[in-house]
């Protein structure tokens, strides 16, 4: 686009120089006259070539529009060239002449071009735009006839054909300007603004020429020629400004602007006011004039009322077309339009744009258990709660089903605060039909940083969607902000291909085909196994053994969380019963998802499950992820306190993977903190990471909390953790996840070694190669 700017700047500079020449009359009248005609011809050619370039750079109707304008401008250039030949070579001043045919081609081409420009979803047809222009022309012709033209025709100084031409020039100009203004109201684009201004200037110049030439006072090289030069310059620059984007359409259907409705009637009212005194002076006419005036006024008033009513109805229909009928929020169409506008402002003026996508966890369970009316009532409450968290200028939309979106503009910090406020709003239960429903969202936030214009709308939405499903894969819902390393899991792709994986998952849950693998946890001081963690697996008949992050997003998305949680707890406790029957007692840790931690009855269900199997509360440890707590801290605290009262141990899992809020260690009733593998692994090579891990271990000990290091892959890391005072380690170096039978065998062998007085170091889990490969 650099060369386009250079051409426009050069043309503008030349126009300024030429106008200065004409106004100063450098070189005398003859030189000024020649400079004016050559200058008008040059800028007509410039405008025509610019329109050809705009047409070549465009597509579809827009290309045809610019080519029509180029044809009209070519006619103007032909007429001006012929006129310059008459004046400068033949020294003649013919009027009318063939040059007028060329001049009159311009309004034809310009009007055709304006009617061809794409307008998007317009409530007015192009035929109506043309008729509006004719109405304005007719009204203004009446005014012109009464005030000026009747005297020109009556003077006999010109032929009838010349008089018709005098009328034709301003009349066609008025049609072009009227159509341009009506189109400009619908599509305010820089190219259209310049094009309309250019036509207004040339129309004024044409009217001034008609007036001065009819009175024989027109002088070549005067202000009339200046008007033509400026008008042609604006038209040419408009074509250059169109680029490849050109005059684009408004994509959203809306009610017509008031100026569109009343513009054709204003000239009619002016014409009536001007003509009334003239007609009333004619003998025998006043009664007829009065009756016709009353009749026309009544018709016009009725038309105004009908137009107003239609406009209100159209506004209602347009609003309904852009709103979700259930919640009243913006729908997908309006959200995309607002997002498109925000992205355009971001590219033009800088600033940040953020999109927050929310999907309700376990919403299907509400529809299945309480019915769809209850689900609709819940969606309405969710919409109200989200709206209460955003600013007046933000856009909240329901994209479909239980998926919502929030568009915010401003700084990244503001967008993040709003996102956290929205997610925290779900902490309180929703009351529907007398039921207190705890619904949590999985939310993904994607931001376009300030001055980053490389992100498209599709990229931004895809990033927000990726972050949302990353929140689902975390098994804790909550809020995730997009980072480049996020990606969709393969299971989601299979699920999108006909929902096959979802149906297979439902069958696996119903048939209790999901299995658990158990990973031992070792005391660093004496090497004893002090617990095991239950890890869910899905032995898929075609895809092999699937890890949790490959199918848990489906669990959260389709309301299967409760079923899977019950299955995991049941199978883990069954394994504990079997082990104790074989003389081995070791606590089993299970991971709990966000909906369970928000359910105040969850502790009671755990206690009943233990009692049914004759197990004491020390047989189970509940593990919760750190990022789960950020948006559920109060309710989580209440649930955890109830678990602790019943003697069930509580551990924070993956500590260091989320927000690392150390206040959780102080405020929450927990027994263990499990350091995430990514938090632990750098301690051998990064002194700062090692210092932080050591500080967390020391702080946990001060608070009376046991520390467990996850993902220990080598003896050096285990030794360093022992040096730091870590209590328990877990990882492939100590022992991989294995099935229940293999774990029972391991626990028996470890117990026998200890009873024999032999060493049972934590670096030797005593598992065979086949056991290691079993669950990897």
Buried (B, 14 or more C-beta within 10 A) or exposed (E): EEEBEEBBEEBBEBBEEBBEBBEEBEEEEEEBBBBBBBBBBBBBBBBBBBBBBBBEBBEEBBBBBBBBBBBBBBBBBBBBBBBBEBBEEEEEEEBBBEBBEBBBBBBBBBBBBBBBBBBEEBBBEBEBBBEBBBBBBBBBBBBBBBEBBEEBBEEEEBEEEBBEBBBBBBBBBBBBBBBBBBBBBBBEBBBBBBBBBBBBBBBBBBBBBBBBBBEEEBEBBBBBBBBBBBBBBBBBBBBBBBBEEBBBBBEBBBBBEEEBBEBBBEBBEBBBEBBBEBBEEEEEEEEEBEEEBEEEEEEBEEEEEEBEEBBEEBEEEBEEBBBBEEBBBBBBBBBBBBBEBBBEEBBEEEBBBBBBBBBBBBBBBBBEEBEEEBBBBBBBBBBBBBBEBBEEEBBBBBBEEBBBBBBBBBBBEBBBBBBBBBBBBBBEBBEBEEEEBBBBBBBBBBBBBEEEEEBEBEEBBBBBBBBBBBBBBBBBBBBBBBEEEBEBBEBBEBBEEEBEBBEBBBEBBEEEBBBBBBBBBBBBEEBBBBBBBBBBBBEBEEBEBBBBBBBBBBBBBBBBBBBBBBBBBBBBBBBBBEBBEEEBEBBBBBBBBBBBBBBEEBBEBBBEBBEEBEBEBEBBBBBBBBBBBBBBBEBBBBBBBBBBEBEBBBBBBBBBBBEBBBEBBEEBBBBBBBBBBEBBBBBBEEEEBBEBBBEBBEBBBEEEBBBBBBBBBBEEBBEBBBEBBBBBBBBBBBBBBBBBEBBBBBBBBBBEBBEEEEEBBBBBBBBEEEBBEBBE
